[in-house]
């Protein structure tokens, strides 16, 4: 099992150290400029339990779809949809890639320390297993189980063997080959992709 120190800022990386990103505008390889944390009001939106919601994640490596778990994670999914509807994720990156473990994105700062300016808490199912294709939300070690902001991760391991601390979002139901392609992007020693993987947009229908 991988150690998950999470000793970073709010809604931090699934890692035991902050990942520093250089500033600047669109740079080599099309890396987007890091943004400041947002200051959005906390949403009250919840997903309707009987409705199917699909998030299409459009990236520079291709598109994949996440079917949100409206039954077991209505509050987490509602927050994610709220952010997607506002265009919050547009031009952010997958700032952390650990092949055979997770890909992680949704941070405006691009270094594992950013967020939307609020958090929601929804305890994940006690029997939740973080298996391949499961999508969940990152948090810091000091935050309560089920706390989330904007950072999400897709499990690329057959079983990441994580404790049921990370808020469930849903599961990849289309485009897992794109997730695998992102997972295979070369990285630096601190798990940052050598070439940026940009989230063009996320839309929820």
C-alpha positions as CSV (number, residue, x, y, z in Angstrom):
1,X,0.0,0.0,0.0
2,X,1.3,3.5,-0.9
3,X,1.8,5.9,1.9
4,X,-0.6,8.9,1.7
5,X,0.8,11.6,3.9
6,X,-1.3,14.4,2.5
7,X,0.7,16.9,4.4
8,X,0.0,19.8,2.1
9,X,-2.5,22.6,1.8
10,X,-6.3,22.5,1.6
11,X,-7.6,19.8,-0.7
12,X,-4.1,18.6,-1.3
13,X,-2.4,16.1,-3.3
14,X,-2.5,12.3,-2.6
15,X,1.2,12.6,-1.7
16,X,3.4,13.4,1.3
17,X,5.0,16.5,-0.3
18,X,3.7,19.6,-2.0
19,X,4.4,19.6,-5.7
20,X,5.8,23.0,-6.8
21,X,4.9,24.2,-10.3
22,X,6.6,27.0,-12.1
23,X,4.5,30.1,-12.8
24,X,4.1,31.8,-16.1
25,X,1.7,31.8,-19.0
26,X,1.2,29.2,-21.7
27,X,4.7,27.8,-21.8
28,X,6.5,24.9,-23.5
29,X,4.2,22.1,-24.4
30,X,1.1,24.3,-23.8
31,X,1.2,24.3,-20.0
32,X,-1.5,26.6,-18.6
33,X,-0.8,29.3,-16.2
34,X,-1.6,28.4,-12.6
35,X,-4.5,30.2,-11.1
36,X,-5.3,31.5,-7.6
37,X,-7.7,29.6,-5.4
38,X,-11.3,30.4,-6.3
39,X,-13.7,32.0,-3.8
40,X,-16.9,30.4,-4.7
41,X,-19.9,30.1,-2.4
42,X,-20.6,26.7,-1.1
43,X,-23.2,25.0,-3.3
44,X,-26.4,23.5,-2.0
45,X,-26.9,21.4,-5.1
46,X,-27.4,17.7,-4.8
47,X,-27.8,15.1,-7.5
48,X,-31.2,13.4,-7.8
49,X,-30.9,9.8,-6.7
50,X,-33.0,8.4,-9.5
51,X,-31.3,10.3,-12.3
52,X,-28.2,9.4,-14.3
53,X,-25.4,12.1,-14.6
54,X,-22.5,11.7,-16.9
55,X,-19.4,13.9,-16.8
56,X,-17.5,14.2,-20.0
57,X,-13.8,15.0,-19.3
58,X,-12.2,16.5,-22.4
59,X,-8.4,16.4,-22.3
60,X,-5.4,16.9,-24.6
61,X,-5.1,13.1,-24.5
62,X,-8.7,12.4,-25.5
63,X,-12.1,12.3,-23.7
64,X,-13.4,10.0,-21.1
65,X,-16.7,9.8,-19.2
66,X,-17.5,9.5,-15.5
67,X,-20.9,8.3,-14.4
68,X,-21.5,10.1,-11.2
69,X,-22.8,8.0,-8.3
70,X,-26.0,10.0,-7.6
71,X,-27.3,7.5,-5.1
72,X,-24.3,7.1,-2.8
73,X,-22.7,10.5,-3.3
74,X,-25.3,13.1,-4.2
75,X,-23.6,16.0,-2.3
76,X,-20.1,15.3,-3.7
77,X,-21.6,14.9,-7.2
78,X,-23.6,18.0,-6.8
79,X,-20.5,20.0,-6.0
80,X,-18.6,18.6,-8.9
81,X,-21.5,19.4,-11.3
82,X,-21.7,22.9,-9.8
83,X,-18.0,23.5,-10.5
84,X,-18.2,21.9,-14.0
85,X,-21.2,24.1,-14.9
86,X,-19.2,27.2,-13.9
87,X,-16.3,26.2,-16.1
88,X,-14.1,25.8,-13.1
89,X,-12.1,22.9,-14.5
90,X,-11.5,24.4,-17.9
91,X,-7.8,24.7,-18.7
92,X,-6.6,23.0,-15.5
93,X,-4.3,20.0,-15.6
94,X,-3.7,16.5,-14.3
95,X,-0.9,17.7,-12.1
96,X,0.0,14.3,-10.6
97,X,0.4,11.0,-12.5
98,X,1.5,7.9,-10.8
99,X,1.4,5.0,-13.2
100,X,-0.4,2.0,-11.9
101,X,-1.9,4.1,-9.0
102,X,-3.8,7.3,-9.8
103,X,-4.1,10.3,-12.1
104,X,-5.1,13.5,-10.2
105,X,-6.4,16.8,-11.4
106,X,-8.8,19.7,-10.7
107,X,-6.4,22.0,-8.9
108,X,-6.4,25.6,-10.1
109,X,-2.9,26.1,-8.7
110,X,-1.6,23.0,-10.4
111,X,0.6,22.0,-7.4
112,X,-1.7,20.0,-5.2
113,X,-2.6,22.9,-2.9
114,X,-5.5,24.6,-4.7
115,X,-9.3,24.5,-4.4
116,X,-12.6,26.2,-5.0
117,X,-12.7,28.2,-1.8
118,X,-15.1,25.8,0.0
119,X,-15.4,22.2,1.0
120,X,-18.2,19.7,1.3
121,X,-18.3,16.6,3.5
122,X,-20.0,13.4,2.5
123,X,-18.8,10.2,4.2
124,X,-17.9,7.6,1.5
125,X,-19.5,4.1,1.7
126,X,-17.7,2.0,4.3
127,X,-17.3,-0.8,1.9
128,X,-15.9,1.4,-0.9
129,X,-13.0,-0.2,-2.8
130,X,-10.8,2.1,-4.8
131,X,-10.5,-0.2,-7.8
132,X,-9.6,0.6,-11.4
133,X,-11.8,3.3,-12.9
134,X,-13.2,4.5,-9.6
135,X,-13.2,8.3,-9.3
136,X,-12.9,10.0,-5.9
137,X,-11.9,13.3,-4.3
138,X,-8.6,14.2,-2.8
139,X,-8.2,15.7,0.7
140,X,-5.5,16.5,3.3
141,X,-4.7,14.2,6.1
142,X,-6.1,16.6,8.7
143,X,-9.5,16.9,7.0
144,X,-12.5,14.6,7.9
145,X,-13.1,11.5,5.8
146,X,-15.3,12.4,2.8
147,X,-14.1,16.1,2.6
148,X,-13.7,17.4,-0.9
149,X,-13.0,20.6,-2.8
150,X,-12.2,20.4,-6.5
151,X,-9.3,17.9,-6.8
152,X,-10.3,14.5,-8.0
153,X,-8.4,11.3,-8.9
154,X,-9.0,8.4,-11.1
155,X,-7.7,5.0,-9.9
156,X,-5.5,3.3,-12.4
157,X,-4.4,0.4,-10.2
158,X,-6.4,-2.8,-10.1
159,X,-6.9,-2.0,-6.4
160,X,-5.2,1.1,-4.9
161,X,-5.7,-0.3,-1.4
162,X,-6.8,3.0,0.0
163,X,-8.8,3.4,3.2
164,X,-12.4,4.5,2.7
165,X,-11.5,8.1,3.5
166,X,-11.9,9.7,0.1
167,X,-15.3,11.0,-1.1
168,X,-16.7,8.9,-3.9
169,X,-17.6,10.7,-7.1
170,X,-18.3,7.9,-9.5
171,X,-16.7,5.6,-12.0
172,X,-15.2,5.8,-15.5
173,X,-17.7,4.2,-17.8
174,X,-16.3,5.2,-21.2
175,X,-12.8,6.0,-22.3
176,X,-10.8,4.0,-19.9
177,X,-8.2,3.7,-22.6
178,X,-7.7,7.5,-22.5
179,X,-7.2,7.3,-18.7
180,X,-4.6,4.6,-19.3
181,X,-3.0,6.9,-21.9
182,X,-2.7,9.7,-19.4
183,X,-1.4,7.3,-16.8
184,X,1.4,6.3,-19.2
185,X,2.6,10.0,-19.7
186,X,6.3,10.3,-18.6
187,X,6.7,12.1,-15.3
188,X,9.3,13.8,-13.3
189,X,10.7,12.5,-9.9
190,X,7.8,14.3,-8.1
191,X,5.1,12.7,-10.2
192,X,4.4,15.7,-12.4
193,X,3.9,15.0,-16.1
194,X,6.9,15.9,-18.2
195,X,4.4,17.4,-20.7
196,X,1.2,18.9,-19.5
197,X,-2.1,17.0,-19.7
198,X,-4.7,19.7,-19.9
199,X,-8.4,19.4,-19.0
200,X,-10.0,21.3,-21.8
201,X,-13.4,21.1,-20.2
202,X,-15.7,19.0,-18.1
203,X,-19.4,19.0,-18.8
204,X,-22.1,17.1,-16.8
205,X,-25.3,16.0,-18.5
